[in-house]
Amino acid sequence: MAVSSESLLRDALELSAGERAVLVDELLESLGKPDPKIEAQWLKEAEERLAAYRRGKLEAYDVDEVFAELGKSD
């Protein structure tokens, strides 16, 4: 039985914010091969942020809390 895109979307919207972010990333990646230069820059940025976090120079936030805050209407 084929699954419709509407059904997939309904199921995807039931995922947590973090799971949806991973899904979006994987879907976007499937559309084309990433540029190795950009990927290298993102890797460097991620490593620098992790190092800053470990040194206590960068705060971490729970992804579900961030998305909940972003979803609030003012």
N, CA, C and O atoms as a MOPAC input file, in Angstrom:
PM7 MOZYME 1SCF
protein

 N      0.82900 1    -1.17200 1     0.00000 1
 C      0.00000 1     0.00000 1     0.00000 1
 C      0.88200 1     1.24800 1     0.00000 1
 O      1.81100 1     1.35500 1     0.80100 1
 N      0.59400 1     2.17700 1    -0.88700 1
 C      1.36700 1     3.40800 1    -0.97400 1
 C      0.94900 1     4.36500 1     0.13500 1
 O     -0.22400 1     4.43100 1     0.50400 1
 N      1.90400 1     5.09500 1     0.65100 1
 C      1.64800 1     6.07800 1     1.69400 1
 C      1.59500 1     7.45000 1     1.03500 1
 O      2.48100 1     7.79800 1     0.25400 1
 N      0.56900 1     8.22600 1     1.34300 1
 C      0.43700 1     9.54600 1     0.73800 1
 C      1.31800 1    10.56000 1     1.46500 1
 O      1.68800 1    10.36300 1     2.62200 1
 N      1.64100 1    11.63300 1     0.77600 1
 C      2.45700 1    12.67600 1     1.40200 1
 C      1.69800 1    13.32700 1     2.55600 1
 O      2.31000 1    13.76300 1     3.53100 1
 N      0.36800 1    13.39400 1     2.45300 1
 C     -0.42500 1    13.96300 1     3.54800 1
 C     -0.31100 1    13.10100 1     4.80400 1
 O     -0.20900 1    13.61600 1     5.91700 1
 N     -0.32900 1    11.78400 1     4.60900 1
 C     -0.19200 1    10.86300 1     5.73100 1
 C      1.19700 1    10.97700 1     6.36000 1
 O      1.34100 1    10.98600 1     7.58300 1
 N      2.20600 1    11.06500 1     5.51000 1
 C      3.57100 1    11.23200 1     6.01800 1
 C      3.71400 1    12.52700 1     6.80800 1
 O      4.34300 1    12.55700 1     7.86600 1
 N      3.12000 1    13.59500 1     6.28100 1
 C      3.19500 1    14.88700 1     6.96500 1
 C      2.51600 1    14.81700 1     8.32600 1
 O      3.06400 1    15.30200 1     9.31500 1
 N      1.33200 1    14.21800 1     8.38700 1
 C      0.63400 1    14.08200 1     9.67600 1
 C      1.50000 1    13.31800 1    10.67600 1
 O      1.61500 1    13.71200 1    11.83600 1
 N      2.10600 1    12.22700 1    10.21900 1
 C      2.97700 1    11.44800 1    11.11000 1
 C      4.19800 1    12.25800 1    11.53600 1
 O      4.59500 1    12.22800 1    12.70100 1
 N      4.78900 1    12.97900 1    10.58900 1
 C      5.98600 1    13.76600 1    10.89100 1
 C      5.69100 1    14.85900 1    11.90700 1
 O      6.52600 1    15.15100 1    12.76300 1
 N      4.51800 1    15.46200 1    11.82000 1
 C      4.16300 1    16.53700 1    12.75200 1
 C      3.94100 1    16.03400 1    14.16800 1
 O      3.88300 1    16.83400 1    15.10300 1
 N      3.81600 1    14.74000 1    14.34300 1
 C      3.68400 1    14.15600 1    15.67700 1
 C      5.03800 1    13.91000 1    16.33600 1
 O      5.10000 1    13.59900 1    17.52500 1
 N      6.11800 1    14.04700 1    15.57600 1
 C      7.46600 1    13.86300 1    16.12000 1
 C      7.84000 1    15.04300 1    16.99400 1
 O      7.24000 1    16.11400 1    16.89900 1
 N      8.83100 1    14.84300 1    17.84600 1
 C      9.34600 1    15.95500 1    18.64800 1
 C     10.04500 1    16.94800 1    17.72800 1
 O     10.36000 1    16.62700 1    16.58200 1
 N     10.28100 1    18.13500 1    18.22400 1
 C     10.95300 1    19.15900 1    17.42400 1
 C     12.32500 1    18.68300 1    16.96000 1
 O     12.71000 1    18.91900 1    15.81500 1
 N     13.05200 1    18.02700 1    17.83000 1
 C     14.37600 1    17.52500 1    17.46400 1
 C     14.31100 1    16.46300 1    16.38300 1
 O     15.12400 1    16.45300 1    15.45900 1
 N     13.33500 1    15.56400 1    16.50400 1
 C     13.17400 1    14.52400 1    15.49200 1
 C     12.76400 1    15.12300 1    14.14600 1
 O     13.20900 1    14.66500 1    13.09400 1
 N     11.91100 1    16.15200 1    14.18900 1
 C     11.51400 1    16.81700 1    12.94400 1
 C     12.70800 1    17.51200 1    12.30400 1
 O     12.84800 1    17.50000 1    11.08100 1
 N     13.56500 1    18.11500 1    13.11200 1
 C     14.75000 1    18.78900 1    12.57500 1
 C     15.66600 1    17.79400 1    11.87300 1
 O     16.19400 1    18.08200 1    10.79900 1
 N     15.85500 1    16.63600 1    12.47300 1
 C     16.68000 1    15.59300 1    11.85300 1
 C     16.04800 1    15.13800 1    10.54800 1
 O     16.74100 1    14.96500 1     9.54500 1
 N     14.73600 1    14.94400 1    10.55900 1
 C     14.02400 1    14.51300 1     9.35700 1
 C     14.17100 1    15.54000 1     8.24100 1
 O     14.44600 1    15.18000 1     7.09600 1
 N     13.99100 1    16.81500 1     8.56800 1
 C     14.13700 1    17.87600 1     7.56800 1
 C     15.54500 1    17.88500 1     7.00100 1
 O     15.73200 1    18.00100 1     5.79000 1
 N     16.52900 1    17.76200 1     7.87000 1
 C     17.92100 1    17.75200 1     7.42100 1
 C     18.17400 1    16.60200 1     6.45000 1
 O     18.81900 1    16.78400 1     5.41700 1
 N     17.66700 1    15.42900 1     6.78600 1
 C     17.87200 1    14.26500 1     5.92400 1
 C     17.12600 1    14.41000 1     4.59900 1
 O     17.64000 1    14.01400 1     3.55300 1
 N     15.92400 1    14.97400 1     4.63700 1
 C     15.18000 1    15.19300 1     3.39700 1
 C     15.89000 1    16.19400 1     2.49300 1
 O     16.01200 1    15.98100 1     1.28700 1
 N     16.35700 1    17.28900 1     3.09100 1
 C     17.07700 1    18.28400 1     2.29700 1
 C     18.35900 1    17.70800 1     1.71900 1
 O     18.71400 1    17.98500 1     0.57300 1
 N     19.04400 1    16.91200 1     2.50900 1
 C     20.27600 1    16.29300 1     2.03500 1
 C     20.00100 1    15.35200 1     0.86500 1
 O     20.84200 1    15.20000 1    -0.02100 1
 N     18.83500 1    14.72600 1     0.85800 1
 C     18.49500 1    13.80100 1    -0.22100 1
 C     18.24700 1    14.50900 1    -1.54900 1
 O     18.25100 1    13.87400 1    -2.60300 1
 N     18.03000 1    15.82400 1    -1.50100 1
 C     17.75000 1    16.58200 1    -2.71900 1
 C     19.00200 1    16.89700 1    -3.52500 1
 O     18.92100 1    17.19400 1    -4.71800 1
 N     20.12000 1    16.83600 1    -2.89700 1
 C     21.35100 1    17.12200 1    -3.61400 1
 C     22.55900 1    16.86900 1    -2.74800 1
 O     22.48100 1    16.87100 1    -1.51900 1
 N     23.66300 1    16.65300 1    -3.40400 1
 C     24.89900 1    16.37800 1    -2.68300 1
 C     25.41200 1    17.67000 1    -2.04600 1
 O     25.51600 1    18.69500 1    -2.72100 1
 N     25.73300 1    17.62500 1    -0.75000 1
 C     26.24300 1    18.81300 1    -0.07100 1
 C     27.58700 1    19.26100 1    -0.64600 1
 O     28.38200 1    18.44700 1    -1.11600 1
 N     27.81300 1    20.54000 1    -0.59900 1
 C     29.08300 1    21.12200 1    -1.03000 1
 C     30.13400 1    20.80000 1     0.04000 1
 O     29.96000 1    21.17800 1     1.19900 1
 N     31.21600 1    20.11300 1    -0.32500 1
 C     32.23100 1    19.72700 1     0.67700 1
 C     32.82600 1    20.92400 1     1.41500 1
 O     33.15800 1    20.81200 1     2.59600 1
 N     32.96700 1    22.06400 1     0.74600 1
 C     33.51900 1    23.25700 1     1.41000 1
 C     32.57400 1    23.75700 1     2.50100 1
 O     33.00600 1    24.11900 1     3.59600 1
 N     31.28900 1    23.77200 1     2.18800 1
 C     30.30800 1    24.22800 1     3.17300 1
 C     30.22600 1    23.23700 1     4.32500 1
 O     30.15800 1    23.63600 1     5.48800 1
 N     30.23300 1    21.95600 1     4.00900 1
 C     30.20400 1    20.93300 1     5.04800 1
 C     31.40900 1    21.06400 1     5.97800 1
 O     31.27300 1    20.89900 1     7.19000 1
 N     32.58200 1    21.35800 1     5.42500 1
 C     33.79800 1    21.53100 1     6.22900 1
 C     33.66000 1    22.74600 1     7.14300 1
 O     34.09500 1    22.71700 1     8.29400 1
 N     33.05400 1    23.81300 1     6.62500 1
 C     32.84600 1    25.01200 1     7.44600 1
 C     31.88500 1    24.73400 1     8.59300 1
 O     32.11200 1    25.17700 1     9.71900 1
 N     30.79300 1    23.98900 1     8.30500 1
 C     29.84400 1    23.64300 1     9.35800 1
 C     30.48700 1    22.74100 1    10.40200 1
 O     30.22400 1    22.89500 1    11.59400 1
 N     31.32500 1    21.80500 1     9.97400 1
 C     32.01700 1    20.92500 1    10.90700 1
 C     32.92500 1    21.73900 1    11.82200 1
 O     32.95400 1    21.52000 1    13.03300 1
 N     33.66800 1    22.68000 1    11.23800 1
 C     34.55100 1    23.53300 1    12.03800 1
 C     33.74300 1    24.34900 1    13.04300 1
 O     34.12700 1    24.46400 1    14.20700 1
 N     32.62500 1    24.91400 1    12.59100 1
 C     31.75700 1    25.69900 1    13.48300 1
 C     31.22500 1    24.83600 1    14.62700 1
 O     31.22800 1    25.26100 1    15.78200 1
 N     30.77300 1    23.63000 1    14.30600 1
 C     30.24700 1    22.72400 1    15.33500 1
 C     31.32600 1    22.35600 1    16.34500 1
 O     31.06700 1    22.32500 1    17.54800 1
 N     32.52900 1    22.07900 1    15.86400 1
 C     33.63400 1    21.72700 1    16.77100 1
 C     33.98800 1    22.90500 1    17.66700 1
 O     34.26900 1    22.72200 1    18.85200 1
 N     33.97600 1    24.12100 1    17.10400 1
 C     34.28400 1    25.30700 1    17.90400 1
 C     33.21100 1    25.56200 1    18.95800 1
 O     33.52100 1    25.94000 1    20.08800 1
 N     31.95300 1    25.35500 1    18.58800 1
 C     30.86500 1    25.54400 1    19.55100 1
 C     30.92800 1    24.50200 1    20.66200 1
 O     30.70900 1    24.82900 1    21.82800 1
 N     31.22700 1    23.25000 1    20.31500 1
 C     31.34900 1    22.20500 1    21.32500 1
 C     32.49600 1    22.51700 1    22.28200 1
 O     32.36400 1    22.35300 1    23.49500 1
 N     33.61500 1    22.96600 1    21.73500 1
 C     34.76300 1    23.32400 1    22.58300 1
 C     34.39800 1    24.47500 1    23.51500 1
 O     34.75600 1    24.45300 1    24.69200 1
 N     33.68900 1    25.48000 1    23.00300 1
 C     33.27100 1    26.61800 1    23.82500 1
 C     32.30400 1    26.15800 1    24.92100 1
 O     32.38800 1    26.62000 1    26.05900 1
 N     31.39600 1    25.25700 1    24.58000 1
 C     30.46400 1    24.71800 1    25.57100 1
 C     31.22600 1    23.99300 1    26.67900 1
 O     30.94400 1    24.17300 1    27.86400 1
 N     32.18500 1    23.17900 1    26.27800 1
 C     32.95800 1    22.41200 1    27.26600 1
 C     33.80200 1    23.31900 1    28.16000 1
 O     34.06900 1    22.97200 1    29.31100 1
 N     34.22300 1    24.46900 1    27.64900 1
 C     34.97900 1    25.44200 1    28.45200 1
 C     34.06400 1    26.29700 1    29.32300 1
 O     34.53800 1    27.10200 1    30.12500 1
 N     32.74400 1    26.12100 1    29.16400 1
 C     31.79200 1    26.91900 1    29.93100 1
 C     31.54300 1    28.29300 1    29.33500 1
 O     30.99200 1    29.16700 1    30.00500 1
 N     31.93600 1    28.49300 1    28.10100 1
 C     31.77500 1    29.78600 1    27.43200 1
 C     30.49600 1    29.87300 1    26.60900 1
 O     30.15700 1    30.93700 1    26.09300 1
 N     29.78900 1    28.75500 1    26.48600 1
 C     28.58200 1    28.69800 1    25.66100 1
 C     27.53300 1    27.89200 1    26.40000 1
 O     27.79900 1    26.78500 1    26.86800 1
 N     26.32800 1    28.46100 1    26.50100 1
 C     25.23400 1    27.78600 1    27.18000 1
 C     24.51500 1    26.84200 1    26.22300 1
 O     24.50000 1    27.06900 1    25.01300 1
 N     23.92600 1    25.79500 1    26.76200 1
 C     23.14100 1    24.86100 1    25.95500 1
 C     21.67400 1    24.97400 1    26.36900 1
 O     21.36100 1    25.23800 1    27.53000 1
 N     20.78500 1    24.76900 1    25.40000 1
 C     19.35400 1    24.83100 1    25.64500 1
 C     18.69900 1    23.57100 1    25.08700 1
 O     19.11900 1    23.04900 1    24.05400 1
 N     17.67200 1    23.08900 1    25.77400 1
 C     16.92100 1    21.92800 1    25.30500 1
 C     16.16500 1    22.31300 1    24.03200 1
 O     15.46900 1    23.32800 1    24.00200 1
 N     16.30300 1    21.50300 1    22.98700 1
 C     15.72100 1    21.82900 1    21.68500 1
 C     14.20400 1    21.96400 1    21.76500 1
 O     13.64100 1    22.84200 1    21.11100 1
 N     13.53200 1    21.13100 1    22.53800 1
 C     12.08200 1    21.22300 1    22.64500 1
 C     11.66400 1    22.54300 1    23.30200 1
 O     10.65200 1    23.13400 1    22.92500 1
 N     12.44700 1    23.00400 1    24.28500 1
 C     12.15100 1    24.27900 1    24.92200 1
 C     12.36000 1    25.44000 1    23.95000 1
 O     11.57300 1    26.38600 1    23.93300 1
 N     13.40500 1    25.36900 1    23.15200 1
 C     13.67800 1    26.42300 1    22.16500 1
 C     12.52800 1    26.51500 1    21.17100 1
 O     12.01600 1    27.60400 1    20.91100 1
 N     12.11900 1    25.37900 1    20.61400 1
 C     11.04400 1    25.38700 1    19.63500 1
 C      9.71400 1    25.79500 1    20.27700 1
 O      8.89300 1    26.44700 1    19.63100 1
 N      9.49800 1    25.42500 1    21.51700 1
 C      8.27500 1    25.85100 1    22.21000 1
 C      8.26300 1    27.35600 1    22.36400 1
 O      7.23300 1    27.99700 1    22.15500 1
 N      9.39800 1    27.92400 1    22.72800 1
 C      9.50900 1    29.37400 1    22.86700 1
 C      9.30500 1    30.07100 1    21.52600 1
 O      8.64500 1    31.10800 1    21.46100 1
 N      9.85900 1    29.51900 1    20.47600 1
 C      9.70100 1    30.09900 1    19.13900 1
 C      8.24800 1    30.02900 1    18.67700 1
 O      7.79400 1    30.87600 1    17.90800 1
 N      7.52500 1    29.02200 1    19.14500 1
 C      6.14000 1    28.84200 1    18.72000 1
 C      5.15300 1    29.73000 1    19.45000 1
 O      3.99100 1    29.82000 1    19.05500 1
 N      5.60100 1    30.39300 1    20.51800 1
 C      4.71000 1    31.28900 1    21.25800 1
 C      4.39000 1    32.50200 1    20.41300 1
 O      5.27200 1    33.05800 1    19.75800 1
 N      3.13300 1    32.91600 1    20.42400 1
 C      2.76900 1    34.14100 1    19.70500 1
 C      2.71300 1    35.29600 1    20.68800 1
 O      2.22700 1    35.16500 1    21.81200 1
 N      3.21500 1    36.41200 1    20.23700 1
 C      3.25200 1    37.61100 1    21.09400 1
 C      2.03700 1    38.46700 1    20.87200 1
 O      1.89500 1    39.51400 1    21.50400 1

